[in-house]
Amino acid sequence: MQNSNGVKRISRYEPEKVENGMQFLDADGADTQLERATETLRDLVLRGTFPVEEKLAEVKVAELLGVSRTPARLAMAVLEQDGLLVRLPRRGFRVKSFSLDEVVEAIEVRGEIEAIAARVVAERGLHAEHRAQLEGCIGRADIVLRGGSFEAEQRRDWCQMNLDFHHTLVRACGMRPLWSAYRQVNLVPLASPRDTMFNVVRPELTRRQLEGAHADHARILEAILARQSTRAAALVREHAYRSGENKRRNFPDIQMRTMVLETPGVALVRAGAAAA
C-alpha cells in the first residue's frame, strides 16, 4: 500500500514480510536504507532512547541512524502513522506516551478482533494447515511450562509461541480488513501478544498466569474444532480480558524492576488514565 507521497508501507506483523517501515519505489537501494532506518528508529523509540514529550532533533536522529536528514524525516513520518510519534506544528516530532489504560483498551480491542476471527473460523471450519500451527503452538507451550524455569531462552520461546498462536487465529479467518485492524492495534506498546511479562521475583505468579493463558488457548482451539462459534468468540474475549488485567497487576512490578519484558515498549507507558 502507498501513501500520498508514493511511499510503500511494510508491516512488522506480516510473517512473510520483514518489519514495519516504508520504501521508495523510484530509487535503487533507497528502499532498503529507509526500511533499516525506520526499524532502527522504532527500536530506539521503544527502548526509551528519547525522552517522552521532548522534540526529536532531526539532525540527531539522522546521526544515530547513519542516514541523511531526508530518510530520517521519512522514518519519523512512518512512526507517526504507527502512533509512536506525534507531529508538532512546524517543529518536527516528539515521542508519544501511553497510559496503562490505553494499553489495556488496545488489548480489549485486539480481543474483539480475535473474537470475530474465532467465530468466523469456527463457522467455516479450520484449515488443516492452520490447525497444525495452532496445535503446534500448544505443544510448544507445554514444553516451556514443563521446563520449570523461565530463563531468557524460555521467555523468548513463550513470547514467539504466543504471537504465532494469535497471528494464526486471525489469519485463519481469511478476512484482510480484520488482519489490517489487528496489525494496527498491535503497534500500541505492550498490547501485542508478544509482550508477555515475567516476574523474576515471584516466578509462581508468572507460572499461574502462563498456565492460565495456555489453558485458554487449548479451550479456544477445542471450541473452534467443535464448530462452537459463539463459545469460541466468548473464550477469546475472556482471554483478552485476563491479559489486560495481568498487565494492570504486573505493571507496578515493572516499575520496580522485578518484571522482565522480552519486547521493548514499556518506556513509553505510564500509570494513569490519560496520555499525551
N, C-alpha and C positions, 0 to 999 in steps of 0.2 A: 504494500500500500504506500502511496506517495502523499506527502502533504502539499500545501500550496507552493512550497519552494522547490518542488521536484525532488524531495528527499525521501528515500525509501526507509521504512521502519522495519526493524527486525526485533522480534520479541525473545527475551531470555527464557520465556516459559513455553516455547515450542521446542520439543525434543529434537526435531530434525534440523533446527537452526541453532545458531550458537547463542548469542547473547542479545539483550535488548540494546538497540542502537539505531543508527541510520547510515546510509551510504550514498555517496554521489553516484550518479548514473552516467556522468559525462566525462569522467577523468580516470584514466588507468591508475590503479593503486590508491586513489583517494578514498575509495570505499573502505579498504582495509585499515587505513590510517585513522579514519574517522570512527570506525567501529571500535578500534582499540582505544582511542581517546575517550570515547563515550563510556566504555566499560571500566576504564581506569578511573575516570571521574566518578562514576557511580560507586565504585568501591571506596574511594576516598571519602565521599559524602556519607555513605552508610557507616563507615568506621569512625565518623566524628572528627575527621581531619580539620574541617572548617567549623568555626563556632556558629551555632544556630543564631539566626537573626542578623548576623553581620554580612555585609556585602562581599560577594566574591570578586576579588580583583582579577580582571580578565588577564592581565599580564602574568600574575602569579599562577593562575590556573594553567595558562599556556606553558609556563616554565615547568610546572610539575608534570604535565602531560608530555612534554617534549615535542610540542607541535607549535605551529604559528597561531596567531590570535583568531583567525577565521575558523579553523576546525574546533578550537577551544570554545568559541562562542556558539557554534552549532551543536556541540556536545552538551553545553548548558541548556540549549533550547530543547533538546530531547528530554533531559531530566526535568525540565519544566512541564512538558507534556505528560510525563510519568508521575508528576505530583511531588517530586523530591525537591524541586527548586521553585522559588516564587520570583516572578519578574518585577523589578522595581521600575517605577516611571522614570525614564531617561537615566537610569542609574545601574542597569545590569540586572543581577540576580542575587538572591540570598537563599540560604538553606531553609527549608520548611521544617517546622517542628510538628509533632503529632502527639495528641493526648492519648492516654491509655484508653479512654472511652472510644476514641476514633478507631483504635486498633481492634477493640472488641466488636465494634459495629461492623468493621470490614470483615471480620471473621464470620459474623452472623450473615452478612450479605453473601459471602462465599458459600456458607452453608445452604442458603436458599438456592443458589445456582446449582450446587451439587445435588440438592434435593430434586430439582427438576430433572437433572441428568439421570439420577437413580430411578425416578418414576418412569421416564421415557425408556430407559434400558430394560426395566422390568416388564414394561408393556410390550416392547418389540422383541425382546429376547436378547440375551448376551452372546455376542460372537465368541467362538471358541478361542480365538487369539486373545481377546480381552479377558476372558475367563481365566486362561492360563496365567496372564500377567497379574491379575488380582490375587489368584491363589498363590502365585509365586511371592507376592508381597507379604501375604500372611505367613508363608513359610519362612521368609527372611526375618520377620518379626519374632517368630518362635525362636530362631537361633540366637538373636540378640538377648531376648529375655531369659533364655536358658543359660546364657553365659555367666550370669550372676554379678557382673560388674559393668559399669558404664564409662569405660576409658574412651579416649579420643576416637579410636577406630570404631568402637561400638556406637558411639554417639553419631558419627558421620553415617554409618550404615543405617541407623534408625531414621535419621533425617531424610536420606535418599529414598528409603523404602516408603516413608510416609508421603513424600512428594509423588513418587511413582504411583501409589495407590490412588491418590486423589486425582492426579492427572489422567490416569487410565479411566477412572469412573466418568469424568467429564468428556473425554474424547470418545468414549464408547457410545455415547448417545448420538454422535454424528451431527450435532447442531452447531454450525460455525458461529452464529451470533452468541450462543451461550459460551463457547470457548473464548471468544473475544472479551466478553464481560468478566469471565473467570480470570483471564490473564491480567486484566487491568486491576482487579481488586487485590490480586496477589502482589502488586507493586507497593502496597502500603506496608511499611516496616512492621515486622513481627506478625503479619497476617497470613503469610504463606504457610502451607503445610510443612514446609522445610524448617520453619522457625520453632523448633521444639526447645523447651527449657529443661535443663538438667540441674538438679540441686546437688552440689558436691558435698554439702554438709549433712543433708538429710536424704540419703540415697533411697530410703524406704518410701519417701514421698514420691520421688521420681518413678520408682517401680510401680506404685499404685496407679499413678497417672498413665504410665505407658501400658500397663496391663489393662486398664480401662479402655484406652484407645484401641488396643489390639482386639479386645472382645467386641468393641463396636464394629470394627472392620469385618470381623467374622459374621456378625449378625446382619450387617448390611448386605454382604455378598449372599448370605443364606436367603434373605428376603428377595433379592433380585433373581436368584436362581429359581425360587418358588413362584415367581411372577406375581409377587405381592407388592404391587406398585405403591399403594398408599403407605404400607408399613415401611417399605424401603425409604421413601421420602421422609417419613417421620423419624426414622432412626438416624438419617443423615443430619437432620436439623438438630436432634438431641446431641449428636456427636459434636457438631459445631458449637453448640451452647456450652458443652463441657470444656471444649478447647478454649473458648473465651474466658470462662470462669477460672480455668487453670492459669491463664495469663494474668488475670487480676490477682490471684492468690500468690503467684510466684514473683510478681514484679517487684515488691519490696525487697525480696532476697537478691534480685539482680542488682538493685541499687546498693545493697550491702556486700556485693561481690561474692555471694555464696552460691550464685547460679552460674551455669555455663550455657552460653547460647552459641550454637555451631555456625550460625549465619549472622552477618552484621545487620545493623539497623537500630539496635537498642539506643544508640547515642542520640537518635532523633526523637525518642519517645520520652514523655514525662508524665507523671501522675497529674490528674486534674481532668476537668470536663471540657476545657476549651483549648484549642491550639491555634497558632498563627497560620 
